[in-house]
Amino acid sequence: MAIIKPFKGILYNRNIIGDLSKIVTPPYDIITPQQQKRYYKNHPYNLIRIILGKTTPKDCKSDNRYTRAKGFFEQWVKEKILIADKAPSIYIYSQEYIHDGKKMKRLGFICLAKLKEDGPKCLMPHERTFAGPKEDRFKLIKEVRANLSPIFSVFSDDDNKISRILIDYVRIHKPIVDIEVEGVKHRVWRMANKVKIKNIVRLMRDKRALIADGHHRYEVALKLRNAMYRADPKHLKNYGHVMMYFATSDKKGLTILPTHRLVEGISKSDFNKKMSKLKEFFDIITVENKGKMFSLMATKGKHVFGVYLGGNSYRCLLLKQKAVRSFINAKYSTRWKSMDVVILHNLIFKRIFGLEGEAAERAIYFTRDPRLAFLWVDEGKNRTAFLLNPPLFEDINKIARYRERMPHKSTYFYPKPLSGLVINRLE
């Protein structure tokens, strides 16, 4: 069902670059303005200049962040800063990291995946997308004509047939990339062996993959493919695939973090005014500090939300044993309606605080770091942070199979694959 193929990746020339950790970045959508400035300073060939370039007051149709990205990319290829591999390859990719005191290792591979719009039959999305980020990424890919970051997907390899091919290969070959970035070790191996590639391609035909990260980029790739096909069907050869990282769903390497919500416009007073309404659906527990709040959240596991109102004011909202689906007016499955992030957006934000649509988009910010959430509330006025537990992979996977979508930024699969390890040039 997942149709894949090898490709001639574009890689940074290590003879010129030197330390590859200085030129890679996370995916564009989690790069803060402060990080953007730091990446610019890290190295003159850091990928930030292409993936998320600076804007200037003088930007115009002929000179803007997207046209400059194209200029950098073409110049770096011309100067052999970026060089293409000679043989079509699959790029094995491992990430090692520590989570909750445990050593974790995720193994997968980067290749090209055939673009499809048939949902659960092969590549399954699970989050909603926004028009703004899609327009931004479309402008970039239309200029640069390259996949700069792999879309992150997860597939089940219960029989370990694909994992064994990958493990056997990395045991006897040296990686072409071996770097550490922010506590995560990243290694990449180039596999051009035609027999092994053929076996992986064959085995993947029976697999479904969950799109873990990169929903906007996947939809943009589809949009560009369709536009190019309408212009000339021959373009399907170059635009019919997208670069994708396939990771196994092995729990020893799969970590999902919660994405907390920071809400502008809800003060402690606003929260207290809604107390009677909140009590219809939740038991509200005042806790002394953040430690006890997280401890209670961990004990309950599901259907509990931490709330920070500033000034050392913490609450826990515990959903009462009611039929949640009857309070959420949406034609989705019971499993979808029972997801914490769905309850938060539809029951708390929308039903109780009247926050939805464009107003919600403007008011809600996201972070996976609770320390930043507390700091953000303390540094402003009329701010509240809502803290969540991480969703379970099994729930996410089943929702995707039902062709349902969770709210934007419901999940944070950690760690993200780096941008800049390998690039797919479309033309």
VOVEX-469129 format. One record per residue (C-alpha): x, y, z. Coordinates in steps of 0.2 Angstrom, whole numbers, plus 2048, in hexadecimal, padded with zeros to 3 digits. Example, Ala and Ser with C-alpha at 12.3 -4.5 7.8 and 13.67 -1.06 7.14 Angstrom:
% residues 2
px = 83E, py = 7EA, pz = 827 $
px = 844, py = 7FB, pz = 824 $
END
This chain:
% residues 427
px = 800, py = 800, pz = 800 $
px = 80F, py = 80C, pz = 804 $
px = 818, py = 80D, pz = 7F3 $
px = 82A, py = 813, pz = 7F5 $
px = 839, py = 815, pz = 7EB $
px = 84C, py = 81A, pz = 7EE $
px = 852, py = 82A, pz = 7E8 $
px = 863, py = 834, pz = 7E5 $
px = 863, py = 83E, pz = 7F4 $
px = 86B, py = 850, pz = 7F5 $
px = 877, py = 851, pz = 803 $
px = 882, py = 85E, pz = 80B $
px = 894, py = 85C, pz = 805 $
px = 89D, py = 857, pz = 815 $
px = 8AE, py = 85C, pz = 80E $
px = 8A8, py = 86E, pz = 80D $
px = 89C, py = 86F, pz = 81C $
px = 8A6, py = 866, pz = 829 $
px = 89A, py = 864, pz = 838 $
px = 889, py = 85F, pz = 832 $
px = 881, py = 863, pz = 842 $
px = 883, py = 875, pz = 83E $
px = 879, py = 875, pz = 82E $
px = 86A, py = 86B, pz = 833 $
px = 859, py = 871, pz = 83A $
px = 849, py = 86A, pz = 842 $
px = 83A, py = 86A, pz = 837 $
px = 835, py = 87C, pz = 832 $
px = 825, py = 87D, pz = 83D $
px = 82D, py = 87A, pz = 84E $
px = 83B, py = 887, pz = 84B $
px = 839, py = 896, pz = 856 $
px = 83F, py = 8A8, pz = 850 $
px = 84D, py = 8A6, pz = 85D $
px = 852, py = 895, pz = 856 $
px = 852, py = 89D, pz = 844 $
px = 85E, py = 8AA, pz = 849 $
px = 86A, py = 89D, pz = 851 $
px = 869, py = 892, pz = 842 $
px = 86E, py = 8A1, pz = 837 $
px = 87D, py = 8A3, pz = 842 $
px = 882, py = 891, pz = 843 $
px = 888, py = 890, pz = 831 $
px = 887, py = 899, pz = 821 $
px = 880, py = 88A, pz = 818 $
px = 873, py = 886, pz = 826 $
px = 863, py = 87F, pz = 81E $
px = 859, py = 88D, pz = 827 $
px = 85D, py = 898, pz = 818 $
px = 853, py = 88D, pz = 80D $
px = 846, py = 885, pz = 819 $
px = 841, py = 894, pz = 823 $
px = 84A, py = 8A4, pz = 81C $
px = 849, py = 8B5, pz = 824 $
px = 83C, py = 8C2, pz = 81D $
px = 840, py = 8D4, pz = 81A $
px = 836, py = 8E4, pz = 818 $
px = 83C, py = 8E5, pz = 806 $
px = 835, py = 8D4, pz = 802 $
px = 82B, py = 8D4, pz = 7F1 $
px = 825, py = 8C8, pz = 7E4 $
px = 836, py = 8C6, pz = 7DC $
px = 841, py = 8C6, pz = 7EC $
px = 83A, py = 8BD, pz = 7FC $
px = 83E, py = 8AF, pz = 807 $
px = 838, py = 8A2, pz = 7FA $
px = 842, py = 8A9, pz = 7EB $
px = 851, py = 8AB, pz = 7F7 $
px = 84F, py = 899, pz = 7FC $
px = 850, py = 894, pz = 7EA $
px = 85F, py = 89E, pz = 7E7 $
px = 868, py = 897, pz = 7F6 $
px = 863, py = 885, pz = 7F0 $
px = 869, py = 887, pz = 7DE $
px = 879, py = 890, pz = 7E3 $
px = 87E, py = 882, pz = 7F0 $
px = 87B, py = 875, pz = 7E3 $
px = 885, py = 87E, pz = 7D6 $
px = 893, py = 881, pz = 7E3 $
px = 892, py = 86E, pz = 7E8 $
px = 88D, py = 873, pz = 7FA $
px = 87F, py = 867, pz = 7F6 $
px = 883, py = 858, pz = 7EC $
px = 878, py = 84A, pz = 7E5 $
px = 87B, py = 838, pz = 7E8 $
px = 880, py = 82D, pz = 7D9 $
px = 875, py = 81E, pz = 7DC $
px = 862, py = 81E, pz = 7E1 $
px = 863, py = 81A, pz = 7F4 $
px = 858, py = 817, pz = 803 $
px = 85F, py = 820, pz = 812 $
px = 85F, py = 817, pz = 823 $
px = 85C, py = 823, pz = 831 $
px = 85E, py = 820, pz = 844 $
px = 85B, py = 82B, pz = 853 $
px = 861, py = 828, pz = 864 $
px = 85B, py = 832, pz = 873 $
px = 857, py = 831, pz = 886 $
px = 844, py = 833, pz = 88B $
px = 83F, py = 832, pz = 89D $
px = 850, py = 82A, pz = 8A2 $
px = 84F, py = 81D, pz = 895 $
px = 85A, py = 81A, pz = 885 $
px = 84F, py = 81A, pz = 876 $
px = 853, py = 816, pz = 864 $
px = 849, py = 818, pz = 854 $
px = 84D, py = 811, pz = 844 $
px = 846, py = 814, pz = 833 $
px = 84A, py = 81A, pz = 821 $
px = 848, py = 828, pz = 815 $
px = 842, py = 825, pz = 804 $
px = 835, py = 82C, pz = 7F7 $
px = 823, py = 827, pz = 7FA $
px = 815, py = 828, pz = 7ED $
px = 809, py = 836, pz = 7F0 $
px = 7F7, py = 830, pz = 7F3 $
px = 7E7, py = 838, pz = 7F8 $
px = 7DE, py = 828, pz = 7FE $
px = 7E1, py = 82A, pz = 811 $
px = 7E2, py = 819, pz = 81B $
px = 7E6, py = 80F, pz = 80C $
px = 7F8, py = 813, pz = 80E $
px = 7FE, py = 824, pz = 815 $
px = 7F2, py = 829, pz = 823 $
px = 7F2, py = 83B, pz = 829 $
px = 7EB, py = 83E, pz = 83B $
px = 7EC, py = 851, pz = 83E $
px = 7E2, py = 860, pz = 836 $
px = 7EC, py = 86D, pz = 82C $
px = 7EB, py = 880, pz = 82A $
px = 7EB, py = 88A, pz = 81A $
px = 7F8, py = 896, pz = 820 $
px = 806, py = 889, pz = 822 $
px = 801, py = 880, pz = 812 $
px = 802, py = 890, pz = 808 $
px = 813, py = 894, pz = 80F $
px = 81A, py = 883, pz = 80B $
px = 813, py = 883, pz = 7FA $
px = 81C, py = 893, pz = 7F6 $
px = 82C, py = 88B, pz = 7FC $
px = 82B, py = 87B, pz = 7F2 $
px = 825, py = 884, pz = 7E3 $
px = 835, py = 88E, pz = 7E2 $
px = 842, py = 882, pz = 7E9 $
px = 83A, py = 872, pz = 7E1 $
px = 841, py = 866, pz = 7EE $
px = 83B, py = 85D, pz = 7FE $
px = 846, py = 865, pz = 80B $
px = 840, py = 85A, pz = 81A $
px = 839, py = 849, pz = 81A $
px = 827, py = 846, pz = 81F $
px = 827, py = 83C, pz = 82F $
px = 81D, py = 82C, pz = 82F $
px = 81B, py = 81D, pz = 83A $
px = 817, py = 80B, pz = 834 $
px = 815, py = 7FA, pz = 83D $
px = 823, py = 7ED, pz = 83A $
px = 81C, py = 7E0, pz = 845 $
px = 826, py = 7D2, pz = 83C $
px = 836, py = 7DC, pz = 83D $
px = 83A, py = 7D8, pz = 82B $
px = 83E, py = 7EA, pz = 826 $
px = 847, py = 7ED, pz = 836 $
px = 852, py = 7DE, pz = 834 $
px = 858, py = 7E4, pz = 823 $
px = 85C, py = 7F6, pz = 82A $
px = 865, py = 7EF, pz = 839 $
px = 86F, py = 7E2, pz = 82F $
px = 874, py = 7F0, pz = 824 $
px = 87A, py = 7FD, pz = 831 $
px = 884, py = 7F0, pz = 83A $
px = 890, py = 7EE, pz = 82C $
px = 890, py = 7FF, pz = 825 $
px = 896, py = 810, pz = 82B $
px = 88A, py = 81F, pz = 82C $
px = 88C, py = 82D, pz = 820 $
px = 885, py = 839, pz = 82E $
px = 888, py = 837, pz = 840 $
px = 884, py = 846, pz = 84A $
px = 87C, py = 84B, pz = 85B $
px = 86F, py = 85A, pz = 85B $
px = 867, py = 85F, pz = 86C $
px = 86A, py = 84F, pz = 874 $
px = 864, py = 844, pz = 866 $
px = 871, py = 839, pz = 85C $
px = 86D, py = 839, pz = 849 $
px = 875, py = 82C, pz = 83E $
px = 871, py = 829, pz = 82B $
px = 877, py = 81B, pz = 820 $
px = 876, py = 81B, pz = 80D $
px = 86F, py = 80B, pz = 806 $
px = 871, py = 809, pz = 7F4 $
px = 870, py = 7F6, pz = 7F3 $
px = 863, py = 7F1, pz = 7E6 $
px = 85E, py = 7E1, pz = 7EE $
px = 85B, py = 7E8, pz = 7FF $
px = 852, py = 7F7, pz = 7F8 $
px = 847, py = 7EB, pz = 7EE $
px = 842, py = 7E1, pz = 7FD $
px = 83E, py = 7F1, pz = 807 $
px = 833, py = 7F7, pz = 7F9 $
px = 82A, py = 7E7, pz = 7F8 $
px = 827, py = 7E5, pz = 80B $
px = 821, py = 7F7, pz = 80C $
px = 813, py = 7F3, pz = 7FF $
px = 809, py = 7EB, pz = 80D $
px = 80B, py = 7F9, pz = 81A $
px = 801, py = 808, pz = 81F $
px = 80A, py = 817, pz = 826 $
px = 804, py = 824, pz = 832 $
px = 80A, py = 835, pz = 82E $
px = 811, py = 83B, pz = 83E $
px = 817, py = 84C, pz = 839 $
px = 817, py = 856, pz = 829 $
px = 804, py = 857, pz = 825 $
px = 806, py = 868, pz = 81D $
px = 815, py = 863, pz = 812 $
px = 80C, py = 853, pz = 80D $
px = 7FC, py = 85C, pz = 807 $
px = 807, py = 869, pz = 7FE $
px = 811, py = 85C, pz = 7F5 $
px = 800, py = 855, pz = 7EF $
px = 7FB, py = 866, pz = 7EA $
px = 80B, py = 869, pz = 7E0 $
px = 809, py = 858, pz = 7D8 $
px = 7F8, py = 85B, pz = 7D2 $
px = 7FC, py = 86C, pz = 7CB $
px = 80B, py = 865, pz = 7C2 $
px = 801, py = 856, pz = 7BB $
px = 7F4, py = 862, pz = 7B4 $
px = 801, py = 86C, pz = 7AC $
px = 809, py = 85D, pz = 7A4 $
px = 806, py = 84A, pz = 7A9 $
px = 819, py = 847, pz = 7A6 $
px = 81D, py = 851, pz = 7B6 $
px = 815, py = 843, pz = 7C0 $
px = 826, py = 83A, pz = 7BF $
px = 82F, py = 848, pz = 7C9 $
px = 820, py = 84E, pz = 7D4 $
px = 817, py = 83E, pz = 7D8 $
px = 821, py = 839, pz = 7E7 $
px = 827, py = 842, pz = 7F7 $
px = 835, py = 83F, pz = 803 $
px = 830, py = 835, pz = 812 $
px = 838, py = 82E, pz = 822 $
px = 830, py = 81E, pz = 827 $
px = 833, py = 819, pz = 839 $
px = 82D, py = 809, pz = 841 $
px = 820, py = 80A, pz = 84F $
px = 82C, py = 800, pz = 85B $
px = 828, py = 807, pz = 86C $
px = 83B, py = 807, pz = 871 $
px = 83D, py = 816, pz = 865 $
px = 82C, py = 81E, pz = 863 $
px = 829, py = 82D, pz = 86F $
px = 819, py = 838, pz = 86E $
px = 819, py = 848, pz = 878 $
px = 80A, py = 853, pz = 87C $
px = 808, py = 863, pz = 874 $
px = 802, py = 870, pz = 881 $
px = 7F6, py = 87E, pz = 87D $
px = 7FA, py = 890, pz = 882 $
px = 7EA, py = 89B, pz = 881 $
px = 7EB, py = 8AE, pz = 87F $
px = 7DB, py = 8B7, pz = 886 $
px = 7D6, py = 8AB, pz = 894 $
px = 7DB, py = 8B2, pz = 8A5 $
px = 7DA, py = 8AB, pz = 8B6 $
px = 7CA, py = 8B5, pz = 8B8 $
px = 7C3, py = 8AF, pz = 8A8 $
px = 7C6, py = 89D, pz = 8AD $
px = 7BE, py = 8A0, pz = 8BE $
px = 7AE, py = 8A7, pz = 8B6 $
px = 7AC, py = 897, pz = 8AC $
px = 7AE, py = 88C, pz = 8BB $
px = 79C, py = 887, pz = 8BD $
px = 79C, py = 882, pz = 8AA $
px = 7AC, py = 879, pz = 8AC $
px = 7A5, py = 86F, pz = 8BB $
px = 797, py = 868, pz = 8B0 $
px = 7A4, py = 85E, pz = 8A7 $
px = 7B4, py = 85D, pz = 8B3 $
px = 7B9, py = 85B, pz = 8C4 $
px = 7C5, py = 869, pz = 8C8 $
px = 7D3, py = 866, pz = 8D4 $
px = 7DF, py = 874, pz = 8DA $
px = 7F1, py = 86E, pz = 8DC $
px = 7FF, py = 876, pz = 8E5 $
px = 80C, py = 876, pz = 8D7 $
px = 811, py = 870, pz = 8C6 $
px = 818, py = 860, pz = 8CD $
px = 808, py = 85A, pz = 8D5 $
px = 7FE, py = 860, pz = 8C5 $
px = 809, py = 855, pz = 8BA $
px = 809, py = 846, pz = 8C7 $
px = 7F6, py = 847, pz = 8C7 $
px = 7F5, py = 848, pz = 8B4 $
px = 801, py = 839, pz = 8B2 $
px = 7F7, py = 82F, pz = 8BF $
px = 7E6, py = 831, pz = 8B5 $
px = 7EE, py = 82F, pz = 8A4 $
px = 7DF, py = 834, pz = 89A $
px = 7D2, py = 842, pz = 89B $
px = 7DB, py = 84D, pz = 8A6 $
px = 7E2, py = 85E, pz = 8A2 $
px = 7EE, py = 869, pz = 8AC $
px = 7EB, py = 87C, pz = 8AC $
px = 7F7, py = 889, pz = 8B1 $
px = 7EF, py = 89A, pz = 8B5 $
px = 7FF, py = 8A3, pz = 8BA $
px = 805, py = 8A9, pz = 8CB $
px = 807, py = 897, pz = 8D1 $
px = 7F5, py = 893, pz = 8CE $
px = 7F3, py = 881, pz = 8C7 $
px = 7E3, py = 877, pz = 8C4 $
px = 7DF, py = 865, pz = 8BD $
px = 7CF, py = 862, pz = 8B3 $
px = 7C9, py = 850, pz = 8B5 $
px = 7BC, py = 84B, pz = 8A8 $
px = 7AD, py = 844, pz = 8B1 $
px = 7A6, py = 833, pz = 8AC $
px = 79A, py = 839, pz = 89F $
px = 797, py = 835, pz = 88D $
px = 7A3, py = 841, pz = 885 $
px = 79D, py = 83E, pz = 874 $
px = 78C, py = 846, pz = 878 $
px = 794, py = 856, pz = 87C $
px = 79F, py = 858, pz = 86D $
px = 795, py = 85C, pz = 85E $
px = 79F, py = 853, pz = 850 $
px = 79C, py = 844, pz = 845 $
px = 7AB, py = 83A, pz = 84A $
px = 7AE, py = 82A, pz = 853 $
px = 7AD, py = 828, pz = 866 $
px = 7C0, py = 825, pz = 866 $
px = 7C3, py = 836, pz = 85D $
px = 7B7, py = 83F, pz = 86A $
px = 7C0, py = 837, pz = 878 $
px = 7D1, py = 83E, pz = 874 $
px = 7D8, py = 84A, pz = 881 $
px = 7DC, py = 857, pz = 873 $
px = 7CB, py = 856, pz = 86C $
px = 7C3, py = 858, pz = 87C $
px = 7CE, py = 867, pz = 880 $
px = 7CA, py = 870, pz = 870 $
px = 7B8, py = 86B, pz = 86E $
px = 7B1, py = 86B, pz = 880 $
px = 7BD, py = 877, pz = 889 $
px = 7C2, py = 884, pz = 87C $
px = 7B3, py = 884, pz = 871 $
px = 7A4, py = 87F, pz = 87C $
px = 7A9, py = 887, pz = 88C $
px = 7B4, py = 896, pz = 887 $
px = 7AD, py = 899, pz = 875 $
px = 7BE, py = 898, pz = 86D $
px = 7BD, py = 890, pz = 85B $
px = 7C1, py = 894, pz = 849 $
px = 7CD, py = 8A2, pz = 845 $
px = 7CC, py = 8A9, pz = 856 $
px = 7D3, py = 899, pz = 85D $
px = 7E1, py = 899, pz = 850 $
px = 7E6, py = 8AB, pz = 856 $
px = 7E5, py = 8A7, pz = 868 $
px = 7EC, py = 896, pz = 86A $
px = 7FF, py = 892, pz = 86A $
px = 808, py = 882, pz = 86C $
px = 817, py = 87B, pz = 875 $
px = 81D, py = 86A, pz = 87A $
px = 828, py = 872, pz = 888 $
px = 81D, py = 875, pz = 898 $
px = 82B, py = 880, pz = 89F $
px = 828, py = 88C, pz = 890 $
px = 815, py = 88B, pz = 893 $
px = 817, py = 891, pz = 8A5 $
px = 823, py = 89E, pz = 8A0 $
px = 817, py = 8A4, pz = 892 $
px = 809, py = 8A6, pz = 89F $
px = 814, py = 8AF, pz = 8AC $
px = 81B, py = 8BC, pz = 89F $
px = 80A, py = 8C2, pz = 899 $
px = 7F8, py = 8C6, pz = 89D $
px = 7E8, py = 8BD, pz = 89B $
px = 7F1, py = 8AD, pz = 897 $
px = 7EE, py = 89B, pz = 89B $
px = 7F7, py = 88B, pz = 897 $
px = 7EE, py = 87A, pz = 895 $
px = 7F9, py = 86B, pz = 897 $
px = 7F6, py = 85A, pz = 890 $
px = 7FB, py = 848, pz = 891 $
px = 803, py = 840, pz = 882 $
px = 7F7, py = 836, pz = 876 $
px = 7F9, py = 824, pz = 873 $
px = 800, py = 81E, pz = 863 $
px = 7F2, py = 811, pz = 862 $
px = 7E5, py = 81E, pz = 863 $
px = 7ED, py = 829, pz = 856 $
px = 7EF, py = 81B, pz = 84A $
px = 7DD, py = 815, pz = 84B $
px = 7D6, py = 827, pz = 849 $
px = 7E0, py = 828, pz = 839 $
px = 7D9, py = 818, pz = 833 $
px = 7C8, py = 81F, pz = 835 $
px = 7CD, py = 82D, pz = 82A $
px = 7CB, py = 839, pz = 838 $
px = 7D6, py = 848, pz = 83D $
px = 7DB, py = 84E, pz = 84E $
px = 7DD, py = 861, pz = 851 $
px = 7ED, py = 86A, pz = 84B $
px = 7FC, py = 865, pz = 855 $
px = 7F4, py = 857, pz = 85F $
px = 804, py = 84D, pz = 85F $
px = 817, py = 850, pz = 860 $
px = 821, py = 840, pz = 85B $
px = 832, py = 842, pz = 862 $
px = 83F, py = 844, pz = 85C $
px = 83C, py = 84C, pz = 84B $
px = 846, py = 847, pz = 83C $
px = 853, py = 855, pz = 838 $
px = 851, py = 85F, pz = 829 $
px = 861, py = 860, pz = 81E $
px = 867, py = 84E, pz = 820 $
px = 861, py = 84A, pz = 80E $
px = 857, py = 854, pz = 802 $
px = 84C, py = 84E, pz = 7F3 $
px = 84E, py = 859, pz = 7E4 $
px = 83E, py = 858, pz = 7D9 $
px = 845, py = 85D, pz = 7C9 $
END
